[in-house]
Structure formats: C-alpha cells, structure tokens
Amino acid sequence: MDKVFSHDGTAIAYERTGRGPALVLVGGAFQRRGDFGELPALLAARFDVITYDRRGRGDSGDSVRYDVQREVEDLDALIALAGGTAFVHGMSSGAVLALEAAARGSAISRLSLYEPPFVVDESRPPLPADYLTHLEGLVADDARGAAVAYFLTHAVGVPADVVEGMRHAPFWADMEAVAHTLPYDGAVMGDTMSGRPLAPGRWDALADRLLVLDGGASENWIRSAADALPGLHRTLAGQDHGVAPDALAPALIEFFTTDETP
C-alpha cells in the first residue's frame, strides 16, 4: 500500500500489481481497495492494475465537506501517478463516478462500466425525494447501522427482513465502518435514480471509448440502466450485480487490448 495526494491535499491509499498500461479500478458503495476479489490478479498479466480506497474509506483521508469534484480529482491524481493517462473500470456507483470523471475531462483513454445503478423507468421504485437528506441525517447522528439498512432497502432494493438478517453477518461491521461515505455515493448518483430517463446526450461524447457491461441474471431495472448509455454493450451470461471476477476479467482484457474503437 502507498498513498498519493489529491488536489486538496487528501491522502488516497492505493495498491498496484502487474505490468502494462495502467488500469484503475473504481469501487462502488462499501468497496475498498481489497474488495475486488481475484480481479486484479486476473488482470495483472496485461495491465498495471491500480486499486484504491475512495476518500473516507480504508486508509484514505477525507475532507470536511464532500464534493463529487474532489473524488474526480482523487482519480486524476492516480492517473497522473500512472503516467498521465489510464484505462478505468468502474463498478456500480463507482461506474457513475468514472463516467462523470471522463465527462469532466479526466485523462481516461478507455472506460468500462459494470451495472451503473440508474433507475430510468418504472421497473422498480425510484429513490425517495428526500433520500440523500435522510441518509445524511442518519450519518450525522452516527446511526451507522440505520444508514446501512436505509441504503440497502431504498437504494439497492433489498427486502427489509433480509437486511435484518444481514445485521448478524460478519460483514455487517465492515459496512458500518464506511457508512459515512454512503451519502458520497448518493451525491455521485445525483438524480439518476429518479425513475426518469437519463438526460439526453449527457454522456454521448464518450461513446467511442466506452464499454457498458451488465449481467444476464440481473434484475430488469439495472439492465435497463445499462441500455440507456451509449457505447459498446455486452451482457455477461449468468452474472448478477455481484459479478464473478473470472467472468468479468476476459471482457475487460478484450476491450482494453483491442486496437479497434467500440
């Protein structure tokens, strides 16, 4: 583990493995740099793989006041460390952060996304209008368990009785440890979980360097989200939101090593 300093001075913890062009992996809610399973190892023969703790998580620092631009700058610092340009792959809400970074001018030569969790139609309930405000209130009260439960039931759509059972699982403490960053993911998502179509043309300029992946076993709403984006699309048979590294890695290797644009 090492650290790089973002534009505002925040230390961002990262790890590197492998050789080749740089590939930065951006995690979604709860994910830390060690939560990608075997994916970095499966990619390391072809890429210089960089995993990192998004600000506020793990060994990374944080700022007093959150802004999505600060997270874009964190990614920029890692890209600069890697030589000034990089491939990027984002998972879930991390995919939306990567999309936003690319749209704001980050030096991302190619970008792949796995199941950005937009809600673009009526196939599932949208987030409550006061979702982010309520979540921030729970975090301000240090009600970490309640914040995790609220996120899981309202943003992810896990039934309340299932969430209650999850409270007794060993991983619950790990989720509570980063519960204060759940509003960060809410800010990244913005109004894209409202049940309305995405703003026309918002990411069209990225189409020639974008791969959008979903799982064939995922729910319809999240597959509709993938379909709403431009770029090259691919469905990974039998996969859901918890995609298996050995199913994901070949798709990333193919996309990032081909000489043709999508």
Secondary structure, 3 states (H helix, E strand, C coil): CEEEECCCCCEEEEEEECCCCEEEEECCCCCCCCCCCCHHHHHCCCCEEEEECCCCCCCCCCCCCCCHHHHHHHHHHHHHHCCCCEEEEEECHHHHHHHHHHHCCCCEEEEEEECCCCCCCCCCCCCCCCHHHHHHHHHHCCCHHHHHHHHHHHHHCCCHHHHHHHCCCCCHHHHHHCHHHHHHHHHHHCCCCCCCCCCCCCCHHHHHHEEEEEECCCCHHHHHHHHCCCCEEEEECCCCCCCCHHHHHHHHHHHHHCCCCC
